[in-house]
Amino acid sequence: MFKALGKNLFKNSKKSKKKYDTIKVIQKKQIDVGNVRIDVEFKNIKNINLKVHNPSGKVSISAPKNADMKYLQQFAVSKLDWIQKHQEKISIHSPKYQKEFITGENHYFLGKVYTLEVIESHCKSKIQLDSDRIIMIIPFGTICEQKQKYLDEWYRFQLKMLLPDLISKWEKVIKVKINEFGVKKMKTKWGTCNRTAKRIWLNLDLAKKPVEVIEYILVHELVHLLERYHNKRFYGFLSQFLPDWKILKEELNKYN
């Protein structure tokens, strides 16, 4: 769970010894900021306490019982980048089944599930895609970690083959231009955009997602060339170019 403390709304007050979560809730309300719905709980406390809950990614605010809703709305808006950052961390680090890279195991590619077939031979390692199988040909005695590296490199190659056409498509729609792109493993983000260099990086795990989900992340990063921050203007652009982006965002936690 991630927390961010807000300003103390009362002067000359001491910190409460009670934990926010154990104090009785007096009233509940909700506010919407961008695409984020926030549950607001009013309690006998002195500080605003903002949380992003793991693993759900839901957001809540604990506030003093007399706190003004307009103030809480402004506070939430000021924390929107922080909220989005930690929701993304939770999304990427959601529990996943530990793969062993053995025959019969299921692996995703572009949103479709394939059965892995591992063939040991004296030939050089290579990976082939069949109608419903990912065929991994590897040297005898290849350990699990090396199998993962082979598959990751195959994913990287496939994603780099796919992306140029998608980038060209969305550059025309959004009317922006990037200088370069790359694919790499990321622990806390699905993508990044360097506005100065006009360079974007995309998470290697996107190779497992449907093409339309990849496009959502791509459009998200390209829109950052128009607006740096995750604010009302940013989400306005996102909704203009990709109206169903909220649905696509929910798909990110699937296909692992």
Secondary structure, DSSP 4 states (H G I P E B T S, - for coil): -EEEEEEESSTTPPPPSS-GGGSPEEEEEEEEETTEEEEEEEES-SEEEEEE-TTT--EEEEEETT--HHHHHHHHHHTHHHHHHHHHHHHHTS--------TT-EEEETTEEEEEEEEEESSPPEEEE-SSEEEEEEETT--HHHHHHHHHHHHHHHHHHHHHHHHHHHHHHHT---SEEEEE--SS-SEEEETTTTEEEEEGGGGGS-HHHHHHHHHHHHHTTT-SSSSHHHHHHHHHH-TTHHHHHHGGGS--
